Amino acid sequence: MNGKVLDKRIGLSVTMLTLMSQAFLCCSAGGGEKTVCEGVQRMRTVVQRPGDANKMKEALEWNNSGVRLMHEGKIKEAVQAFQTALDISPECVGAAHNLSKLFGAAKQYSQARAVLERTLKILPEDLGCRVQLAQINGMDGRKSDCIHALELFKKEKRADVLGSLSSTFLAVGQPDLAREAVDRAIAVDGNSQVVWFNHARVAEVQGKPEIAEKSYKRALEIKEDDETWVNLGVLYENQRKMEQARRCFEKAVAVKRTPLSEYNLGRFLFLKLQDLEHGYPLIRSAANGEGRASHEARKIILKLRKIAKTEGGAK
């Protein structure tokens, strides 16, 4: 589900590079929007001018090299490659995106902002750059700049962008900005399951469990999914409403058996209710998957094996 970046229930965290990339992909997936089309058309026009096609081709090659270097962990070399791409062709928007991500991940916000602002002077409607600039400003605590950007996205009816930004702001420790974003997203599209999910998460972080509960339930009215049932279950669990929590975890597994749903029901039955018979098989099943939930399930299994080995040795 787009926009769901953190899951504190299983200790999941995402690196800032991945976070920003997911947010960009989410907001770009809408295709067909006027702002996106205008930006693409502007870039095509630039490329089609005599002599620019070759420059863009060379710039893209440098950008691709930068991506490869970034994946290899050679960050300094990647920065140089992206910068070279932009020196050759300032219209190489991909290099601008990638370079700003690297600066943002290193908390060099002024450099990241400068890269995006230069590109936006050439391609003012580029949605990716506009979203990344809002992300960078949020990470840098520039609230007024963020509010201005959120208002523009609201006028453009970009609920997807606003929902994505709410997740980003929440992840970087800006719950007030996250609330500003998600409130505007609801104003644009009050029937989005993802938006109400994000609204609930923001309310939880702000210490408003009653609002979070209502928002999770609203999300489930629109569309059921295992992740929302799990989050609602954990909300009840934290309030010591164990029977309600159990029903939510069981609902999550009934909707879709995933490592996330199996792990949460399994660890709840086993660790909270001491129901080894029903809890442990779910934990074992979750351990066979991938991702953080599976990792946590394997950790429980290893601990149990160590305990069993210790007790066996003692005998």
N, C-alpha and C positions, 0 to 999 in steps of 0.2 A: 504493500500500500504506500503510495507516494506521500511524502511528508512526514512519515513516522521515522524519526531519526534516532531517538534514544529510547531505550526501554530499561528503566531503572530496576524493574522487577528481577531481571537476571544480570544486572551489572553491565549491560551493553553500553559501549561508547564507540564513537566513530571519529577517526582522525578528521581534522578540519579540511584537509584536501578532499577526502571522500564526501564529507558533508556538503561542501560547496559544489562539488561536481553533481551530486544527486539533486540538489536544489535546482541547478541550471538545467539538468535533463528534464526535471519535472515541469518547469515552466516553459520549456521549449517544445514540449510534446504536443502542445495545443495546435500547432500549425494552422495556417489559414487566417490567423489574426492579421488585421491590417498592419499593426506595428511590426510584426515579424516580416511580412511580405515586403513592406517598404524598405526595411533594412537589407533584406536579401537582394532586392532589385537594385538598391543603391550600390551594393557591393559588386553586383554583376556589371553594372554600368562602368564602374571604375576599372574592372578587370578588362573590359572590352576596349578600352582606349588603347591606341597604338603604343606598343612597348611595355604596357603594364602587365600583359598576360605573362610574359617571361619573368618579370619581377615577382609576380604572385606565385608562379610555379616554384621559383627558387626559395621564396619565403616559406611556402608550405613544406618544402623539403627540410628547411631548418626547423620548422615547428615540429615536424614528425621526429626529427633527431632529438629535439628537446623532450618530447614525450617519452621516447625510449630511455634517455638519460635519467629522466625523473623516476621512471619505474625501476631503474637500476640503482636508485638511491644517490645518483651523482647530481646533487641539487645545484651546486655552483656551476657546473658545466651546462646543466639544463637552463639555468637563468641566462647564461651567455648565449645559448642557442636561440631562445625565445626573443631575446633582445636583438640578436642579429636578424631574425625574421622580420621584426618590426622596423629595423633600420632599412632593410631592403624594400619592404612594402608596409607602410603604416596601416593599410587596409586589411592586413592579415589578422582578422578578428580572433581567430583561434589562438594565435600566439599571445594576444592581449589577455584573453581569458586565462590561459595557462600561467603566464607570468604573474598576473595579479593574484592568482591562487597561491603561488609559491611565496610571494611577498606577504600575503595575508596569513599563511600558515606560520611564517617566521615573525609575525606581529610587526612587520614593517608596513604599517598601514598607510603612511604618507606616500611611499613608493607605489603601493598597490593602487591607491586612489589616483595617482598621477598617470599611471598606465591606462586605466579605464577612462579617465577624463580626456586624455589625448585621443583615444579611439572614438569616444562619443562626439568629439568635435567633427569627426569625419563621417561617422555613422550614428547620428543622434537617436535613431529609433531602434538600435540594436538591443533587443530584449535581454540577452545574456549579460551584456555589459551593465545595463541598468540594474539588473537584479544583483549582480556581484558588487556593484558600487553600494547598494543598500546594505548588503551583507557586511562589507568592509566597514561602513559607517557604524553599523550596529556593534561590530566587534570593537570598534574604537570609541564607543560610547557617544557618538555624535547624534543625539536623540532628535534634534530639530531637523537635521538633514534626512533622517530616516522617516520621520513623520511626513515630511514633504513628499518623499518617494511613495510612501504608502497611500497618500491621498491621490496621487497620480494613477497608481495601479487600481485604486478603487473606482476612479472616474472611467478607467478603461475596462472596468468589469473583469479584472483578472483575479478571480477568486483562487485560481491555482497558484499564482505567484504569491498572493498574500498568505495562503496556507503554508506554502513552502518557506516563506520568510519567517513565519511564526515559529516553525520548528528550528530554524537556524538561530533566531534570537534566543529561544529557550535554551538551546544547546550551548550558547556562548555566555550564558549567565545574564541575560537581559529579559527577564520575565515581563517587565512593564511594556517593553517594545513588542514582545511576543503577543501580549494581550491586545495592544493597539492593532497589530496585523490581523489577528484572528477575528477581532470584532468587525473589522472592515470586510473580511472575507465572508462573514455571516451576512452582513448587509448586502453583499453582492449576490451570494448564493446560500440561502438558508436551508437548502435541501442537499447539501454535500456531506456525505458521511465522514470524509476525511477532515473537513473543517470542524465539525462538531467533536471529533476525536481530539484534534489539536486544542480545541477550546477546553476540553476536559483536562488535558495534560497541563495546560497553563494554570487552570484553577487549582489543580493539585499543588503545583509548585508555589502558588501564592497562598497556600494554606486554606483553601475554600473547598472542603470535601463535599459539602451539600451541592454546590454548583457543579463540581466535577461529576458527581453521581448523575445529576440530571442530564448533563451533556453526554456522558457515555450512553445513557439510556436513549437519548435522542438519536445518537449515531446508530445504535442498534435497531431503532425503529426504521431507519432509512435502509440499512443493510447490515445483516449479521456477519461478523467475522470472528475468527478465533482470538485475534489480538485484542480486540475491544472487550470481549468477554473476560480475557485474562486480566486486563487492566482494571476492569470493574471489580473482579474478584479480589485482586490485591488491595484495592481501595477498601473493600469490606474487611479484608483480613487485617489491615492496619487499624481498623476501628474495632477489632475483636468481634466482628459479626460473622462468626465462623460458619454457621449454616448457610447464610447468604453467599459467603465466599465459595463454599464448596459447590453450591448450585451453579455459580458462574463458571468455575473451572470445569465442571462436568459439561456445561453448555458449550464451552470452548472446544472440548474434545469431540462433542457430538457434531458441531458445525464442521470442524476439519481437524483431522488427526495430524498435527505437525509436532516437531520437536518442542516448540514453544508451548503448545497446549498440553502435550503429554508431560513435559517436565513440570509445569506448574501444578497440574492436578496430582502428579506422582509425588512431588516433594511436599505438597500440602497434606496429602493422606499419610505419608510416611513420617514426616518431621513434625507436623502439627497434631495429627490425630493418632500417631503411632500405629497406623494401619499398614503394616509391612506387606501383608498378603496382597493387597490391591495396589499399594503405592509403588512397590519396588519394580514390578513388571513394566509399569509406565516409565519409570526412570530409565530402565534398561533399554526400552524402545527408543526413548528420546536420545540416548547416548549414541545410537547408531547413525544419527543424522549429522548435519553440519551446522555451524553457527554457534553463537554464544550459549543458547539453551542446551545444545548437545554437549558443549564443553562443560557447563555446570553440572549436567547429569553425570558425565564421566568422573568429575571430581568427587561426587557423592559416592559413586561405586568404588573408587580407589580408597576413599576413607574407610568404607565398610570392609574392604579387603584387608586393609592394614589392621583394623580393629580385630578382625577374625584371626589374622595371623598372630597378632600379639597375644590374644587370649589362648589360641592353640599352643603357642610356645610356652605360655605360663603353666599350662597343664602338664 
